[in-house]
């Protein structure tokens, strides 16, 4: 018994068997036999045609590149990030913006930082406390003018009588009271001691002058004056000696 091969023949062999059966069933002239060297000839012809076609395409590409170089000038023109060509297409005289110099860490260097806007130095204003006018050392008075004395400082007791008197006058002036400081040394007959003798070697702080004793007394006893410098406020008429 002959063994039967149940394996499926390859597709190419199956097609050849089917083609042979069709030729046997159809009448016609017997097919020509081909020698073993004949099937390789069409392949060689197809390969030669492909090589010729590739050579023609390569030659055409070379001609196109040469023509492009001749017309455009170069093929290595740099491109920007958006794909636009630079070089011949760029405007004449235009320069590419210079990138800011960066340090190794990628940060802008100190030279790239803009300096802070300069500010003009403001002139220094020196404020000085105005010196209060405490009046002349020896003012002149006329008969009928009255003053009220707030305090007395004798020069022969070892104190700076003038400094203390002027400081008290400044305090009253800053409070809005028209006070003065003066040196009394016998030139005012109306400013006398308990013996009715002209007062000497004494700095006095006073308000006035006024037209009457009552007027100047009211000024001295006013709350504003007494709050700044409390005093009994004796009144004098400097130009007239007491009678």
C-alpha positions as semicolon CSV with decimal commas, in nm:
position;residue;x (nm);y (nm);z (nm)
1;X;0,000;0,000;0,000
2;X;0,142;0,338;-0,104
3;X;0,158;0,598;0,173
4;X;-0,040;0,919;0,106
5;X;0,110;1,255;0,204
6;X;-0,176;1,456;0,357
7;X;0,036;1,772;0,405
8;X;-0,086;2,080;0,219
9;X;0,141;2,155;-0,079
10;X;0,281;2,507;-0,100
11;X;0,065;2,765;-0,273
12;X;0,303;2,804;-0,563
13;X;0,307;2,428;-0,632
14;X;-0,073;2,418;-0,606
15;X;-0,106;2,694;-0,864
16;X;0,130;2,513;-1,096
17;X;-0,071;2,189;-1,067
18;X;-0,396;2,377;-1,132
19;X;-0,244;2,546;-1,436
20;X;-0,124;2,208;-1,573
21;X;-0,470;2,057;-1,530
22;X;-0,631;2,349;-1,713
23;X;-0,392;2,310;-2,004
24;X;-0,461;1,937;-2,028
25;X;-0,836;1,988;-2,029
26;X;-0,824;2,262;-2,295
27;X;-0,723;2,167;-2,650
28;X;-0,446;2,364;-2,806
29;X;-0,092;2,365;-2,902
30;X;0,150;2,213;-2,661
31;X;0,332;2,473;-2,444
32;X;0,684;2,550;-2,528
33;X;0,949;2,417;-2,304
34;X;1,179;2,661;-2,140
35;X;1,529;2,586;-2,058
36;X;1,644;2,638;-1,703
37;X;1,829;2,955;-1,805
38;X;1,521;3,128;-1,952
39;X;1,334;3,222;-1,628
40;X;1,634;3,421;-1,500
41;X;1,640;3,649;-1,805
42;X;1,322;3,848;-1,724
43;X;1,450;3,908;-1,370
44;X;1,777;4,043;-1,502
45;X;1,585;4,265;-1,741
46;X;1,363;4,396;-1,460
47;X;1,667;4,469;-1,243
48;X;1,837;4,657;-1,525
49;X;1,525;4,867;-1,584
50;X;1,508;4,956;-1,211
51;X;1,876;5,058;-1,206
52;X;1,828;5,276;-1,512
53;X;1,522;5,441;-1,356
54;X;1,709;5,510;-1,030
55;X;1,999;5,661;-1,224
56;X;1,762;5,886;-1,414
57;X;1,596;6,004;-1,089
58;X;1,935;6,067;-0,926
59;X;2,056;6,266;-1,224
60;X;1,738;6,474;-1,221
61;X;1,783;6,544;-0,849
62;X;2,146;6,646;-0,905
63;X;2,042;6,883;-1,184
64;X;1,774;7,035;-0,959
65;X;2,024;7,091;-0,675
66;X;2,276;7,251;-0,911
67;X;2,007;7,477;-1,054
68;X;1,894;7,576;-0,703
69;X;2,252;7,660;-0,601
70;X;2,300;7,873;-0,910
71;X;1,977;8,064;-0,859
72;X;1,972;8,097;-0,477
73;X;2,346;8,121;-0,412
74;X;2,376;7,870;-0,124
75;X;2,201;7,574;0,029
76;X;2,326;7,622;0,384
77;X;2,128;7,934;0,476
78;X;2,035;7,915;0,846
79;X;1,674;7,895;0,949
80;X;1,497;8,058;1,236
81;X;1,287;7,872;1,489
82;X;0,972;7,917;1,279
83;X;1,133;7,769;0,964
84;X;1,189;8,099;0,777
85;X;1,511;8,120;0,580
86;X;1,767;8,380;0,669
87;X;2,058;8,515;0,464
88;X;1,966;8,619;0,113
89;X;1,597;8,648;0,207
90;X;1,670;8,880;0,500
91;X;1,645;9,252;0,455
92;X;1,979;9,416;0,364
93;X;2,148;9,581;0,658
94;X;1,931;9,406;0,915
95;X;2,119;9,237;1,196
96;X;1,991;8,962;1,417
97;X;1,922;9,075;1,776
98;X;2,203;8,988;2,011
99;X;2,109;8,747;2,285
100;X;2,178;8,869;2,639
101;X;2,490;8,727;2,796
102;X;2,415;8,468;3,056
103;X;2,625;8,313;3,325
104;X;2,698;7,944;3,362
105;X;2,375;7,895;3,557
106;X;2,164;8,051;3,282
107;X;2,088;8,369;3,474
108;X;2,150;8,718;3,343
109;X;2,477;8,866;3,456
110;X;2,504;9,181;3,661
111;X;2,599;9,381;3,352
112;X;2,259;9,302;3,198
113;X;2,063;9,429;3,494
114;X;1,928;9,779;3,460
115;X;2,065;10,015;3,723
116;X;1,806;10,156;3,961
117;X;1,666;10,494;3,873
118;X;1,882;10,760;4,027
119;X;1,709;10,975;4,281
120;X;1,812;11,329;4,344
121;X;1,946;11,388;4,688
122;X;1,697;11,590;4,883
123;X;1,847;11,897;5,044
124;X;1,881;11,854;5,414
125;X;1,658;12,098;5,596
126;X;1,785;12,205;5,932
127;X;1,514;12,339;6,156
128;X;1,623;12,573;6,428
129;X;1,411;12,688;6,714
130;X;1,349;13,059;6,667
131;X;1,503;13,267;6,939
132;X;1,236;13,459;7,125
133;X;1,290;13,834;7,138
134;X;1,319;13,919;7,504
135;X;1,365;14,291;7,432
136;X;1,655;14,528;7,492
137;X;1,858;14,505;7,805
138;X;1,760;14,859;7,915
139;X;1,444;14,974;7,738
140;X;1,325;15,333;7,784
141;X;0,984;15,413;7,935
142;X;0,771;15,724;7,932
143;X;0,559;15,859;8,217
144;X;0,219;15,693;8,211
145;X;0,353;15,354;8,099
146;X;0,307;15,066;8,343
147;X;0,464;14,721;8,373
148;X;0,390;14,414;8,588
149;X;0,693;14,223;8,720
150;X;0,664;13,844;8,735
151;X;1,006;13,758;8,875
152;X;1,342;13,907;8,981
153;X;1,696;13,762;8,965
154;X;1,980;13,941;9,143
155;X;2,322;13,929;8,980
156;X;2,521;13,938;9,307
157;X;2,404;13,605;9,449
158;X;2,618;13,379;9,227
159;X;2,354;13,275;8,972
160;X;2,328;13,344;8,601
161;X;2,056;13,601;8,647
162;X;2,039;13,702;8,283
163;X;2,004;13,340;8,160
164;X;1,728;13,260;8,408
165;X;1,539;13,581;8,330
166;X;1,557;13,534;7,956
167;X;1,451;13,166;7,985
168;X;1,144;13,268;8,187
169;X;1,061;13,536;7,928
170;X;1,093;13,283;7,644
171;X;0,855;13,047;7,824
172;X;0,595;13,323;7,851
173;X;0,643;13,432;7,490
174;X;0,592;13,074;7,365
175;X;0,266;13,065;7,565
176;X;0,147;13,376;7,382
177;X;0,219;13,628;7,659
178;X;0,408;13,951;7,560
179;X;0,684;13,913;7,821
180;X;1,033;14,070;7,831
181;X;1,353;14,047;8,033
182;X;1,564;14,353;8,128
183;X;1,851;14,454;8,355
184;X;1,756;14,701;8,627
185;X;2,052;14,884;8,778
186;X;1,924;15,213;8,919
187;X;1,816;15,372;8,587
188;X;1,443;15,335;8,660
189;X;1,334;15,547;8,956
190;X;0,988;15,393;8,950
191;X;1,123;15,039;9,007
192;X;1,225;15,073;9,371
193;X;1,287;14,847;9,664
194;X;1,112;14,852;9,999
195;X;1,318;15,157;10,095
196;X;1,190;15,340;9,786
197;X;1,540;15,332;9,640
198;X;1,590;15,243;9,274
199;X;1,650;14,871;9,230
200;X;2,006;14,774;9,124
201;X;2,191;14,462;9,000
202;X;1,872;14,278;8,919
203;X;1,726;14,108;8,610
204;X;1,346;14,125;8,600
205;X;1,084;13,945;8,391
206;X;0,783;14,167;8,314
207;X;0,480;14,214;8,087
208;X;0,390;14,547;7,932
209;X;0,406;14,831;7,906
210;X;0,041;14,925;7,934
211;X;-0,153;15,251;7,970
212;X;-0,269;15,188;8,327
213;X;-0,186;14,980;8,629
214;X;-0,520;14,796;8,609
215;X;-0,474;14,708;8,243
216;X;-0,131;14,559;8,291
217;X;-0,238;14,386;8,614
218;X;-0,525;14,213;8,437
219;X;-0,279;14,091;8,169
220;X;-0,044;13,950;8,430
221;X;-0,322;13,777;8,625
222;X;-0,485;13,627;8,317
223;X;-0,517;13,245;8,328
224;X;-0,290;13,206;8,025
225;X;-0,012;13,407;8,193
226;X;-0,049;13,244;8,533
227;X;-0,053;12,897;8,375
228;X;0,277;12,969;8,202
229;X;0,437;13,146;8,500
230;X;0,258;13,192;8,832
231;X;0,330;13,531;9,001
232;X;0,165;13,793;9,232
233;X;0,229;14,059;8,957
234;X;0,332;14,383;9,134
235;X;0,298;14,686;8,904
236;X;0,543;14,975;8,847
237;X;0,566;15,299;8,651
238;X;0,940;15,286;8,559
239;X;0,979;15,649;8,447
240;X;0,818;15,800;8,756
241;X;0,956;15,764;9,108
242;X;0,710;15,658;9,377
243;X;0,576;15,961;9,575
